[in-house]
Amino acid sequence: MDNLEPVKGISGTIASAVLGVNPWKSPLSAYNAIFGLEEEVEREVMTWGTRLEPLIAREYQERTGAILWPNTDFGLDHRYPMRHAEIPWWTGTPDRLVVNDPKYLIDPELYYADGEKARVAMETTLADPAFWAQVERGWEAKTAGPRMAVLWGEEDSDEIPEIYLVQSSWYLCLTRSYNPEITTWDVSVLLGGQQFRTYQVRFNPKLAEAMAARAEEFWHNHILTRTPPKPSADPAWQAFFRRFYPGETQPLTEATPEEAAKFHALYEAKQNLDIWQNRYDSIVNELKLMIGDRAGIQGGEFGDWKLTWKKTKDIQKIDWKAVMDELCQRLPDLAETIREAFKAHTTTVPGPRRFLPSWPKESKRRRETA
């Protein structure tokens, strides 16, 4: 673990995870992402957001008359993020920047003909102080379904979901390191696929200071020291353990006092879990008995809830081993071909480590006789 090197800085998305306001990523997810320990899984909503981004950009441009850089139809490459002028781990990939002079726009023909040359052109432009001197503000595109739509307030305000407020503020700090005159970040959203709104986030010194302090603490206390955040029930821990502790290399040892105390805490939690699991299972069976042959029950005058108990669709199960055995018996010449095919398409999947407690026997007997 000591030899592990960061492959990413703290971007706007990772910052929201570090600050605990990202509903999809945790501080450990941020830790894993910075070290490249987990693959980025693109959810369907993210895919559609990316596809709709140029359309949202074009609508924003038509409504405001703004000039979007590097171009209305495409933005920066997230694989090559911008970096803060003074803090190397402060990174980000804004969707667009609003500029005054169209001469800095990247030609779409270059972008689509040679993406690498277009990327180099963007980086050259970003290194030019004259370019930054004429940047007005930043711009971000978002999409929101019915559930998220309620989190967006009055248009032209900064009443947007906290994750996007942090992301926009993070980008503001990033771009202000090149031009302190940049004080706003526009966020355009397509609500429910049919309502277009634009919000504006203003630079907030107190928020900027708080974000910088929290991110710097995370970077120095966790990234530089290779120390992950405090363990929790977060599923991201699975990626961490697969990377660092895929198998045992040392024998069974006597527990330390701290380890023994933690084991007994686990045992106590397991006892409580058993009690509540038994209670849950008992209530489930009581309800099944009450429901009988009905499809389920719903709250009605007792509240907005529903409980169904329905038979799933029948499925056909094929015993593929029996099928192969029969084919090999009927067609002896085919047997060797089948075995070769199996061999060619067989891969070894590393087995996971099994976490298997053996509970104290004395405590178990005491519980049974109690």
Buried (B, 14 or more C-beta within 10 A) or exposed (E): EEEBEBEBBBBBBBBBBBBEBBEEBBBBBBBBBBBBBBEEEEEEEEEBBBEBBBBBBEBBBEEBEBBBBBBBBBBBBEEEBBBBBEBEBBBBBBBBBBBEEEEBBBEBEEBEEEEEEBBEBBEEBBEEEEBBEBBBBBBBBBBBEEEBEEEBEEEEEBEBBBBBBBBBBBBBBBBBBBBEEBBBBBBBBBBEEEEBBBBBBEBBEEBBEEBBEBBBEBBEEBBEEBEBBEEEEBEBBEBBEBBEEEEEEEEEEEEEEEEEEEBEEEBEEEEEEEEEEEEEEEEEEEEEEEBEEEEEBEEEEEEEEEEEBEEEEEEEEEEEEEEBEEEBEEEEEEBEEEEEEEEEEEEEEEEEEEEEEEEEEEEEEEEEEE
